[in-house]
Amino acid sequence: MSTLELFRALQASNFGRFIGSLDHLIHAGIQLMHITGMLLLLSSIVLVSLRLLGIGLRTVLLTEIADVANRFIWIGLALLAISGVLMLAPSATNYYENDFFWDKLVLLGLALLVHVTLFRKVTRLEHTPASAAPLAVLSLLLWFGVAFAGRFIGFF
Amino acid sequence: MSALEIAQRLYDSQLGTALRESVYAFPIVEGLHLIGLAFSVGLLFFVDLRLLGVFLRQVPVADIMNPLRPWLLGGFVLTFVTGILLFIAAATKIILLPVFLFKLGFIALAGINALWFELKWGKSASAWGWSPVLPGNVKFAGFTSLLLWSLVIVTGRLIPYLSIE
């Protein structure tokens, strides 16, 4: 099954058609869930990244900030994933044809990869290495890229 | 000049027209509005949670509030400037939406709450902010901030959904 067939099947499924048939205010609610998740995620990344750059909560232990932020990051990602599927299902074929949708998925993949490898590793260290600063910038750029590509989808 | 006339003039201005006619300008400004929100309302969310005693309660309030303040205020500037641009691009439509007026109202109330907190408590945070559990007034300001900014985001996101085509 090709990706296009999969997207077509999702849109034609009972689930896809059911979500599509819902009132536009429910769709606005799904969008609200998406932006809530995005803001929880981005602000947590910003909070930890500022600390990694040495310009944030300097007096607080990095591991302490990262612990709290991580909880919000995963809550944010869960909200984003659930609302994302709900947005995708009823118009999957439109998303399939949207370049920014695929840009967003690639950036999301990279951002998640950096997050669960390097970012996680650095935020668990007792002494922050010099490489923490460029890593924080990379992580910020990737997540901001995800947000930007996401905003672009609706306009093309 | 009425609000509607001002909106019409902004809409017809070179800037308003340019924003509408460019393929990329509008989504770029939208993207920056979102990044601005992550710094402003997003970082303020952590300050509010500290005031409520939920986030890093063993850390003095001043140690959280002071280093974040410039980032948070910078975020508000970015959000505000991009918000004005988004308004100019669609001023004649947006000015007629009750949900937009509600958003402005919530921003004003949240601003008053923040100003009151800064003047009454913010400057002396190093004196009172050591305890995990804070005075009732401080908690109230944190809760009010959290609630009002959430309402700003909700009403803001609803603007395109409640627009008259």
Interface residues (C-beta under 8 A of the other chain):
Chain A: H24 L25 H27 A28 Q31 L32 I35 T36 M38 L39 L40 L42 S43 V46 L47 L50 I55 G56 L57 R58 T59 V60 E64 I65 V68 F144 A147 F148 R151 F152 G154 F155 F156
Chain B: V23 F26 P27 I28 E30 G31 L34 I35 L37 A38 F39 V41 G42 L43 F45 F46 F55 L56 V59 D63 I64 P67 L68 W71 I153 V154 R157 L158 Y161
